């Protein structure tokens, strides 16, 4: 019994007096503030981290970006005026051609034969003309004789040497000779017209024959061959496409929002899809009067200084607008639109304040010109961890994302 | 008056702290599970909040653009500006797709935006907004892309100019913002083989592909509308629905679609798990406290023997239980805050949940200790000697 009691006493002693209570208090005073600090700074109750900047003064280069396709400034479609089989194609894609050079021939079918026939007809008509002339001579001679005979009988009748009946017979002869002469004259005129007609026919067939030969209207390069010899080409369908590949431009689409400052003559840099590393030089050559109303883009034609490209290729065009010197600017990420109001968030006494500003041009590297509304000391918030609101508690950091 | 509980804890403080830490990890898991559930709902709401829209105008009779496919002509946005109460309207195109980052595949939601119109991200964490009309992109930081990186999306390469945060789809996929025209092209322009095939079918060489032709891509998925101050969203939405023959959702309706329908089952799944996990955690807390007290049954018998009052004994057990709960909560909260950012999807720890968790833990501890107290008070003091 005694030993049991002493055991209990030992145990109690152990429970009560092993350690000093100061240690508990010390531990609590260390861990509780640490935990509170942890909760308020790391979790959802922490202030929103932001980065700030101030106004910078520099020269701003505004430019406009657009995408387009390489096109020839002038392009010619070669097509026949009449339907026919293509008998010969003398050129292929890439060939250089001169003005008037024969490019293709259409099979004339029976045109040559029709030309021969027409020429024969001309010969025949010229013989008919000779015959008509001879007939006229004969009619003239007969008319002369009949007229003279009639005059003589008129005289004889007045002296009553011949009967009235005989005079009438002579008058009839004279009248019929008159009619024969008119007929012979008309025959001759008809024969002359026949000759003219057949000559015109011949001329027409010659012209038609010429049309079977397709020739180049300009000095240029064949950029497309749409058909092959032996194929039938309908009137008006393209056979070949010719373009001046030294005179290329890029039909560029520029968003209407950015197209306000574009002028003919502005410098442009062009990056072709096939050569993304190379920058080519160009100039704005023409701004189309009619914009694309569906895509809300303006069509700007930028001529390419080097004529070294494939037509139809995709190109990215950057057109430099005028530069603004001594412009005060902010990063574009700092400018916000709230209720149609353009402004920035300022960091004031650890809190967010919205402040309206007036902006100018935007550059492509993301700087926006500030016209008015800010002083150089203002701390403008650029990046934030979440959307800002008036009076939100903020904590300034150097950067939000480690670069 | 000496504090028996404190003395007892200090007597065997290593074991006590270890038990508390173990308990804490369990509480941490429960808190994280709550965070996963909250994060899931928040992902859906982030989509709504970040779009900055008051109204969503989508194809008639659809739940678009997030829950169902929807297609509208892009000039609808201009018509909408004429409606009373409409301040701004911006076209938006959404497309969930898979893209390559080096050898890694990233699932993203491609969003086509019009610069300066509703739908543009409200804030960036790095870089600059899109200033070029084509081939520039803003990427969400969760997608893993960094500034200046080139992303290949279908036909073109895009340069990442800015990084966003918390811009995710309802399923938590990070968003990549590109200019609307590019997004339309991605969505509606087919690949080369399909185009060639189409050309042969229609037998017209010219018609099908002109990358910049307007006919290929005039559709958008939704028009995001911002209202002028002072107009009620429901009345403007009614006007649009009635006269424009398109479906219009207000913010509350969109939230209903996203939270109550789109993620409903998966959210419920997580929630169910959360409930079970909470019950299991509570049970484990109770068992631990009960067994801890039962282990000390001899000491309690001794205390009784030396004439300690019932109040002293039950106070000791209760204080120990609450202390254990406190350590557990601190460890759990700390652990959850540390490992939450490591999750691939968003885990949202809200202070309300933590507070609720704290009271639940304390309540559980108190409840469990009451069983232990009952057992302790019933102990026969003579067992201290007999044992």
Interface residues (C-beta under 8 A of the other chain):
Chain A: X1 X4 X8 X11 X12 X14 X15 X16 X17 X18 X19 X21 X23 X24 X31 X35 X38 X39 X42 X43 X44 X45 X65 X66 X67 X68 X69 X253 X254 X255 X257 X258 X292 X294 X295 X314 X316 X331 X332 X333 X336 X337 X339 X340 X362 X363 X364 X365 X366 X382 X383 X384 X385 X386 X387 X388 X399 X400 X401 X403
Chain B: X2 X3 X4 X6 X7 X8 X9 X10 X11 X49 X50 X75 X87 X88 X115 X116 X122 X123 X124 X125 X126 X127 X128 X129 X131 X132 X133 X134 X135 X141 X146 X147 X161 X162 X163 X165 X166 X181 X211 X212 X214 X218 X229 X299 X302 X303 X305 X306 X330 X333 X334 X337 X348 X349 X350 X351 X354 X384 X385
